Amino acid sequence: QIELIQNWILQGANNTTNCSGTTAFVCDTTSFTYNKDVRVILDKECVSCHNISVSNSGIRLDTYDEVKKVGATGALVGVIDWLQGWRTMPQGRGQLPDCERTVIRKWVEAGMPNN
């Protein structure tokens, strides 16, 4: 609970409740599809800085093909798990919750299917 509140504050403490057309992401490490899980996490946490308009460090995470390229290099897991030798992401914020990192890691380990 503390980590959730801390991450919310670090993300700007935005009021995102009752937003029309949005649903809350419920993290479940037994589900790690690209479209229902990984993409949702990346859209929430990464795409604002890594997209076609703003590709920090030349990294884009706004399409499946781009995410797969980054995943194949080891960078996706390296930066979110804060592994030695990789830049820590999200930049200037706390580490992603364990559940979200596990979902992404399992998806990469499963071969990064477009599902």
N, C-alpha and C positions, 0 to 999 in steps of 0.2 A: 504494500500500500504506500509506504514512504517513497519507494522508487517511482511509482506511478505519479505521485504528486510532484516529486522533484523533476521528473521529465516534463510534466505539464508546465511547470514554472519555467524551466529552461527553454521550452518551446514558445514562450511568450504568454502563458496563462490565458490563452484564447478561450472564449465562451463558445464551445462547439456543441452544446447540447441543443436538442430540438431543431437541428439544422434540416431544412427541407431537403429530402432526397438522400440524406446520408445515413449510414448505419454504423454503429460502433464496430470496430474490429475486435474480435475476441480471439486471442492467441491460443492456439492448440497445436502442440508439437507433434500430434499424430496426423495432422493435415499439413501438407507442404506442397500444394500445387502452385504453379506460377500465378495464374489469374485470380484465384480466390485468397491467396495468402501472401506470397512473396511480393507480387506487384502492389498489393495494398500497403504492405510495410514500406516498400521503397517509395511509393507515392507520398506516403505520410512523412517519411523521414529524410528522403534523399533527393527526390526529383526537383525540388525547388532550386537546388544548386547544381544539379547534374542533368541538364536537359539540352535540347537542340539550341536554345537561345543562350544558355549559360552552362557551358561544359567545363567546369572547373577541372584543371589538370588534364583536360582533354577527355574526361570521363563523362559518359552519358548513361543515364539509367532510366530513360523514358520510354524505351521500347524493349520488347523481348530480345531481339537480336543484339542490342547494345548491352543489355544485362548479361546475356550469355557470354559475350566476348570478355567482359570484365570477370565474370565467374570463372571462365576457363583459365585465366592467368593466375588465379589464386588471390587476386586483389580484393574481391568482394568479401570473402571470409577474413582475409588478413586485416582489412581496415575496420571491420565491425567487431572482430574479436580482439582488436588492439594487440595483434601479434608483433613481436619484435621485428623491426625492419620495415613495418608498414606504418603509414600515417594513420592517426586515430580519427575515426569518423563516428558520428557526425561531429564536424569540426566545432570546437568551442562549446560543446555540450557534453553531457554525461553519456556513457555507453548505452547502447540500445538495451532494452530489457532482455534477460536471458532467454525467455521464451521466443522472442522475435529473432534473436541471433541463431537459436537452435533451428527454427523453421527454415531460415535462409541456408544454414549449413547443411541441413538434411536435403534440401532441394538440390544444392550443388552436388552433394555426394550421390544423389540419385541420377546424376547425369544432366541436370537442368532441363527437364522436359518442358515443352510448351503446352502445358495442360491447365 
